[in-house]
Every structure is written in structure tokens, then in C-alpha cells.
Amino acid sequence: MYRKSSLGDQPEWLTSFTSSLDKDEPLFRAVILTALAHFYHLWEKELIPRDSNSVMAWLLKALDEESEILSGNYEDVHEALEEWLLKNAGKNAGWLAYGKSRNDQVATALRLTLRWKIIRLLWEINMLRSSLLETAEKNLDVDIPLFTHLRPAQPSTVAHYLLYIEDECSHHWRMIWDILKEMVDLSPLGSGPIVGSSLPLDRKRLADLLGFAGVEVNTLLATGSRSFAILSLSSVTSLMVSMSRVAEDLIIWSTPQFKLVEIPNDHVSTSSIMPQKRNPVTLEIVRAKSAEIIGSLTSLMAIIKGLPSGYNLDLQEANESMSAVDEASDSIRVLADLFKRVRFIGLDIPSTLAQDLAEKLVKERSITYREAHSMLASALKESEWDIERAAKSLGLELPSFEEVLRSRERGGSNLDILRREISSRKKFLQDDIEKLTEYEREKKEAEENLLRLARESVEE
Ligand code: ARG
């Protein structure tokens, strides 16, 4: 349609090479809502004829006609929609293009879609946080060793480990929440192709109609930048990099060799030939998904880094990377379910008391730590790495696990402190849940309001 008057027909295979139609489905709803907001605004400001309101009836109908609209040979969903509207609503549908470009429209639809995706992700992270805190509470007195270089390092507790994961989650939650509110939730609508239009559009009103927190003011940035997507995906990728390590821990800890964790049956599968196998398949997929998400961020940044300012069609190929947020949500959901039902098996490894034993030497003999370290190392070597014998040979008593765990300050393995940490984190989580509930409610209300305004104007 767009090229007909000047360029003429194009062979179908070339149109489909540059078309995004087959990938526009995730943006469909947001594209219609954006078109609706623009059209309604033209109409309420009386920039278009009063009787063009019938077009809004068709825009409302379009919300349910996704498969029909997205079939055909078009450059993208925007062209497909315009063609469908012209066919059904007639000539007045031609007003939709007044003061609006595909460039501001797609940027708006992307931000709306990303907003929905991030809201879901933030909910999933909260579910994970809640299941981590619950399981930490249930496992308060279960000891496990923690590892450096994958070798037993120092004794700790399951709760200490789970609060580490909860911290990763809440740090990322805050980061993603800020990016959502400060970067994603700004409206590009009204920016036209790059420098707006001659129409007196009220950009704040357009933003309000779509429930945006504010306006992305600079029209060049609004249409040609995807920094909001890079920042969102960066923080999501960072979250998934750390969750991949968690998956890796559980994969290793659940091996028959380590036996620290029992993964629930729903999360394992067996071998088609070796009946003894319990393969940690959901965790393996979480680990792989995080690699795919790194790939999405990399491809997004690589597409954008060489572009001159302003819109270039390359940007279209970056739209798909947004689905990485859904992949992250699915993975976080898997982890939340797993952590609710996982069983930890306590384990005390005596050699992990070595550092505390050396520290005891320092206190009892008034020697430097270097001397104590070296004395204990020699004693361990002589007693073939049996720490009880080594302690005896130095005339010392091995500290108990309880003593060692309790001797820690905040952030470590001390049970009483961990108990308090769990309850203060529950409060933080509750705050975050309330913030998100309120935010989501506002956004839904704005959408309902837009649909109501459009319905009422059709009836006029
Ligand atoms: N399909 C395009 C995208 O998703 C829409 C914008 C096209 N703009 C243009 N000037 N050709 O980015």
C-alpha cells in the first residue's frame, strides 16, 4: 500500500525479506492500542472530521482480529492494519496516518509490550523470593559446607545460601523496577518519524491515554533509540547469569557424589536406557536459557551499535530480542517452584573447620596468623589431612560446628541473625509486592479508560 503510488509493486519474496509481519504478533495488541490512542486524540482535538469516529469501532474490533489482520503480504503490522481498516471502515481510516509515523508507533508499542513483560517478570521474581524465604525458614538448622573452587571451604547453613539467592533477586528486582519506571515507561507517541509533525498534538495527553508515566520528550531519541530495551535486557541478563549459577549449584549438589540436595521428581527426568538416572532437566534448561538471553542482548546491542541516529529498518530486527524477558520469566517460575519443594540434606565436613582452628591457635598461643596457618598446614599433611588428628597433635580441641556457625556476624551463618534477616526480608518483599500491585492496577485502569473513551466516542 505505502509504495504503490511511487515505487510500484515489489516481488513477494523481496517484500517478505524486509517484512516484519511474521514477527509482529507479540506487538499486535500494543500496536492497536497505540493507533487507538492516536486516533482518539485527533478526534477529541477535532483535528479530523467528527464522523470519522466509526474508525474507532473498527480499531476496537481489530483487537480480536489478529490472525486475519496479520495474514497477507505486507511490510508490517502497521501497513496490514491500515489496509484492513480502509477495507472495513472506509476512507476515514486514512486519518490514522495523520501526524503519526510507524517510527513513533512501533517505539510506543515496544515500550508498552516491554512494560507488560517486565511486570510479569517482577511478579515471578517476587514468587521466587517468597519461596526462598519460606524454604530458608524451614531449613534454619540444616548445615551445609560452602565451596570455593568447588572444594569444601567453610561450614554454613542452607538459610545462608538461600538468602544469598534472595539478595541476588531483590537487587535485580530493584534495578529492573527502576529501569521500568525511569526508562521504559515514557511515551514516544507524537514524535512522528523523527521531528514530530505540524499538528498540535498534546504529547502528555497521548502518554496519559496509554497509561505512560511520562513523555520521552526528545523526538529523535523517542523514535530512534532503543536504550530502554538495552538497559532492560542488560539487567534481565545479569539476573539470569546469576540464576544460571544457582542452577549449576543445584545440578552439582544433587549428584550422587555430593548428595546435598534432592530435586523434586517433577523437575527430573530419567534415561530411556539407564533406569537409575535422575537427570536435573529443568535446571539444565534454565542454564541454557540464560545463555540464549545473553545471545538476545548481544544481538540487540550488535544491531544498534553501528546505526546512525534516527530510525533505520535494522531496528525492526531487534524487536524480537524482547522475548528474552519472557524466557527469563519462565525460568524464574521454574526456580520458584523448585525451591518451594527442594529437600536439603545436611552435611558437616570436618576439614572445613580448619580456618577456625587456625584462628584458635592465634588466640591461644599469641602467634601471627601466618605462623598458625603454616603450623596447621604441616600438621594436616603429617596426619594425612585428618583434621581431628592434626588438632590433637597441636594439643588443641577442634571447635564444634555449632560454635563456628554461631561465631559469625551479620551476613554469615549465625542462626539468630539469619532468623532476623528472614523476617526483615519478608517485609521488603511485602513492600515490593504492594508497589507492583499498585503499579499494575494503574496501568490496567488506564487501558480500560482508553477503551471506554473510544467506545463512548463511537456511540456519539
Ligand atoms: N516494522 C517496523 C519495525 O518494527 C516498523 C517501522 C518501520 N518504519 C519505517 N520507516 N520503515 O520497526
Residues whose N, C-alpha, C, O or C-beta is under 5 A from the ligand:
A	BS01	LIG	S20 E75 D76 R102 N103 V106 L315 Q316
